[in-house]
Amino acid sequence: MKASLSNPADYSASVPECSAQPEWFTVPFEYAGLRLDQALARLLPQHSRSRLQGWLRDGRIVIEGICRADAKHKIWGGEKIRVEPAPDSQGEPDAAEDIALDILYEDGDILVINKPAGLVVHPGTGNRQGTMLNALLHHAPRLAEIPRAGIVHRLDKETSGLLVVASSLEAQTDLVRQLQSRTVKRHYLALVHGVVERDGTVDAPIGRHPTQRVKMTVVAADRHGRGKEARTHYLVRERFAQSSLLECRLETGRTHQIRVHMAAIKHPLVGDTVYGKRGVSSVEPSLKTFPRQALHAWRLALLHPRSQLELSWEAPLPDDFATLLGALREPS
């Protein structure tokens, strides 16, 4: 329930400048006893807890009559709270670009996209154009109002397959929470070097490589958080003379998780020049010449943010991957 104060300007000096319009909220009395961060999560469910906590730390959330309140502040009910959203990015906004998107599903809450190999998902340093985010802003300009244009998870540039994008703040927050609670189901098809004898699970923490900062690696978890829990389940779908087609299911979602885990069990992905250089004895020409990591996000299932019904999608293998499998299936 929103409320206006007789003189809200009295509190403007305590909040950093921001182009977003501040709003005032009155905390319902039934929230009495909650911590401030818990009350904010209920008042503003369209925003993630991490975003609200960041605004609180930055002084963008102010309780009337209190100079500075932290997340653990106890709520009595009836307090008036000023919220001034922060800009989601600094500098020049990302540009909309007319780049084709293969959209498998779209409604007012989500889009499901079949990303081709070679398309970067999100702009980075020195790479501000030609990304999926730029394409999304052209397809749906309203996404400019949502952090990262609604992107909640990523695929590597050379990985193909399914991604979900949120079309509203509420949907984005819901999808992030689903990813955190592991109710989003992501299945990949991966062609790896070597003959994998049986199904299995790789349960090994992943962190930044200690000397090669562009790489991830299996790192023991410790109190400094250098290794984060990571778990990949895999099923053998097909075996070839010098390679295996696996179905991998992510239980967690660490950077390069499948690539790191497969390399850790001595079955690196075909075409992976970052994690697959060592321990590969294959001489099959089609495996040596495949120009990217053979990884495809094949199946995606989630609870729809509005209806909470489970929806699922499948994306067929792209032509290059299908052609490679066809060559491997031909009798020698």
Secondary structure by P-SEA (a helix, b strand, c coil): ccccccccccccccccccccbbbbbbbccccccccaaaaaaaacccccaaaaaaaaaaccccccccccccccccccccbbbbbbbccccccccccccccccccccccccbbbbbcccccccccccccccccaaaaaaaaccccccccccccccccccccbbbbbbbccaaaaaaaaaaaaaccbbbbbbbbbccccccccccbbbbccccccccccccccccccccccbbbbbbbbccccccbbbbbbbbcccccaaaaaaaaaacccccccccccccccccccccccccccccccccbbbbcccccccbbbbbbcccaaaaaaaaaaaccc
